[in-house]
Amino acid sequence: MKISADALYAAMAHPLRLRALLLLQQEAELCVCELTHALRVSQPMISRHLAQLRQAGLVGDRRQGLWVYYRLHEALPGWVRGVLTATAEGVGPGLPYTKDRARLVSMSERPGSACGA
């Protein structure tokens, strides 16, 4: 898979997309409902940003019934994974990333009954 530096950094330039990417990197796969809960945004808003990440080739998705689950694209080049790892190490211990992870961890029904899976 070929991803340009321009596409990667444009995708990461928006704070919500960066927060979603870092959560996906940490969790491997998340349902849209988990992302809306952790990031405190509406489903249409996160879906719009996830579509942009998918279009850039950074994330993949799968459907399970009515629900959509997202993950980092399995064919991401090593340099892209390296950038995401370095970014997570650099900013992950700060806000808002720690609060995003705490909200996700504290989500009472993940994702079984919360997403209806």
C-alpha positions in Angstrom: 0.0 0.0 0.0 1.3 3.4 -0.9 0.5 6.4 1.3 1.9 9.8 0.7 3.4 11.9 3.5 0.9 14.6 2.5 -2.1 12.3 3.0 -0.8 11.0 6.3 0.0 14.5 7.8 -3.2 16.0 6.4 -5.2 13.2 8.1 -3.3 13.6 11.4 -3.6 17.4 11.3 -7.2 17.4 12.5 -7.3 16.8 16.3 -10.3 14.4 16.2 -8.7 12.2 13.5 -5.4 12.1 15.4 -7.2 11.1 18.6 -9.1 8.4 16.8 -6.0 7.1 15.1 -4.2 6.9 18.5 -7.1 5.0 20.1 -7.2 2.6 17.2 -3.5 2.0 17.4 -3.8 1.2 21.1 -7.0 -0.9 21.0 -6.5 -2.6 17.6 -10.2 -2.4 16.7 -13.1 -0.2 17.9 -16.8 0.0 17.2 -18.1 3.4 16.1 -20.0 3.5 19.4 -16.8 3.1 21.4 -15.2 6.0 19.5 -18.2 8.3 20.0 -18.1 7.5 23.7 -14.3 8.0 24.1 -14.1 11.1 22.0 -17.4 12.6 23.1 -18.6 13.3 19.6 -21.7 12.5 17.6 -21.9 9.4 15.4 -22.2 11.5 12.2 -19.2 13.5 13.1 -16.9 10.5 13.9 -18.2 8.7 10.9 -17.3 11.6 8.6 -13.8 11.7 10.0 -13.4 7.9 9.8 -14.4 8.1 6.2 -11.6 10.6 5.6 -9.2 8.2 7.3 -10.4 5.3 5.2 -10.1 7.3 2.0 -6.5 8.2 2.9 -5.8 4.5 3.3 -5.1 4.7 7.1 -8.0 2.6 8.4 -10.0 -0.3 7.4 -13.4 -1.4 8.5 -15.7 -4.4 8.8 -19.4 -4.7 9.4 -21.0 -6.9 11.9 -24.7 -6.7 11.6 -25.6 -3.0 11.7 -22.3 -2.0 13.4 -19.1 -0.9 11.8 -15.7 -1.6 13.4 -12.5 0.3 12.5 -8.9 -0.6 12.8 -5.6 0.7 11.4 -5.3 -0.6 7.8 -3.4 -3.9 7.9 -1.2 -2.9 4.9 0.1 0.3 6.4 3.8 0.8 5.4 6.3 0.5 8.2 7.2 4.2 8.1 3.5 5.1 8.7 3.3 2.8 11.7 6.5 4.3 12.9 5.1 7.9 12.7 2.0 6.8 14.6 4.1 5.0 17.3 6.3 8.0 17.7 3.3 10.3 17.9 1.6 8.1 20.5 4.7 8.0 22.6 5.2 11.8 22.3 1.7 13.0 23.0 -0.1 10.0 24.4 0.7 10.8 28.1 -0.9 14.2 27.8 -4.4 15.6 27.4 -6.8 14.9 25.7 -5.4 11.5 24.9 -5.3 10.2 28.5 -8.9 11.3 29.0 -10.0 9.6 25.8 -8.4 6.3 27.0 -9.9 6.7 30.4 -13.4 7.2 29.0 -13.0 4.2 26.7 -11.8 2.0 29.6 -14.7 3.2 31.8 -17.4 2.5 29.1 -19.8 0.2 30.9 -20.9 -1.9 28.0 -18.2 -2.5 25.4 -19.2 -3.2 22.7 -21.7 -6.1 23.2 -24.9 -4.5 24.3 -23.7 -0.9 23.8 -23.4 -1.5 20.1 -25.9 -4.3 19.8 -23.3 -6.7 18.5 
